[in-house]
Amino acid sequence: MKTVFILGAGASRQAGGPLMFDFFDKAEELYRTGRVGEANYAFEDVLSAASELQGIHAKAYLNLDNFETLFGAIEIAVITGKFARRSNESIEQVVADHQNFTRR
């Protein structure tokens, strides 16, 4: 007989793992305290992208505390070529940075 453990997203909470509501808070803390190593630029770009979306908050509801919302907006930006005031090159960069950001 084998035992299978099914763990939810909160299983790592006691070890300090972030949950949906505080993911960006934890990421920003890691960034501010210099614990992201060579991914510093990726953290800076992704956290900046989240801030840039604050400007559209009056016209659309985006829960910018939810990392899935931001990453969804980044995916839509790839399709539409629009993300706040970023150029196409800057959108491509935030996509690459998003990938580095989520690997940490």
C-alpha positions in Angstrom: 0.0 0.0 0.0 1.2 3.5 -0.8 0.4 6.7 0.9 -0.4 9.8 -1.1 -0.4 13.3 0.5 -2.3 16.0 -1.2 -1.2 19.4 0.0 -3.0 22.7 -0.7 -1.3 26.0 -1.5 -1.1 26.9 2.2 1.0 23.9 3.1 4.2 25.8 3.1 2.8 28.8 5.1 4.4 27.8 8.4 7.8 27.6 6.7 7.4 31.2 5.5 6.0 30.5 2.0 3.8 33.3 0.6 0.1 32.9 0.0 -1.8 34.7 -2.8 -2.7 37.7 -0.6 0.9 38.4 0.5 3.0 37.1 -2.5 4.0 40.6 -3.6 4.7 41.7 -0.1 7.1 38.8 0.4 8.7 39.4 -3.1 9.2 43.1 -2.3 10.7 42.2 1.1 13.2 39.8 -0.6 14.0 42.5 -3.2 14.5 45.3 -0.6 16.7 43.1 1.6 18.9 42.1 -1.3 18.1 38.4 -1.2 17.2 37.9 -4.8 20.7 37.7 -6.2 21.2 38.2 -9.9 17.4 38.3 -10.4 17.4 41.8 -8.9 16.5 43.4 -12.3 13.6 40.9 -12.8 12.1 41.7 -9.4 12.5 45.4 -10.0 10.7 45.2 -13.4 7.8 43.0 -12.3 7.2 45.1 -9.1 7.3 48.2 -11.3 4.8 46.7 -13.7 2.4 46.1 -10.9 2.7 49.7 -9.9 2.1 50.9 -13.4 -1.3 49.2 -13.5 -2.5 51.4 -10.6 -3.3 54.0 -13.2 -6.0 52.0 -14.9 -7.7 51.2 -11.6 -10.3 53.9 -12.2 -11.5 52.2 -15.4 -11.2 48.5 -14.5 -11.0 46.4 -11.4 -7.8 44.6 -11.1 -6.8 43.0 -7.8 -3.2 43.9 -8.0 -2.4 42.1 -4.7 -3.1 38.9 -6.6 0.0 37.8 -8.6 -2.2 35.8 -11.0 -4.0 39.0 -12.0 -0.7 40.7 -12.8 0.7 37.8 -14.7 -2.6 37.5 -16.6 -2.3 41.2 -17.5 1.2 40.6 -18.8 0.0 37.7 -21.0 -2.8 40.0 -22.4 -0.1 42.6 -23.1 1.8 40.2 -25.2 -1.4 39.6 -27.3 -2.5 43.3 -27.5 0.9 45.0 -27.4 -0.3 47.3 -24.7 0.6 47.5 -21.0 0.3 50.8 -19.3 2.8 53.1 -21.1 5.4 50.4 -22.0 6.8 49.9 -25.4 6.7 46.6 -27.2 10.3 46.0 -26.2 9.5 46.8 -22.6 6.6 44.4 -22.7 8.8 41.6 -24.0 11.3 42.4 -21.2 8.7 42.2 -18.4 7.6 38.8 -19.9 11.2 37.5 -19.6 11.5 39.1 -16.1 8.2 37.6 -15.0 9.7 34.2 -15.9 12.8 34.9 -13.8 10.7 36.4 -11.0 8.5 33.3 -10.7 11.5 30.9 -10.6 12.8 32.4 -7.3 
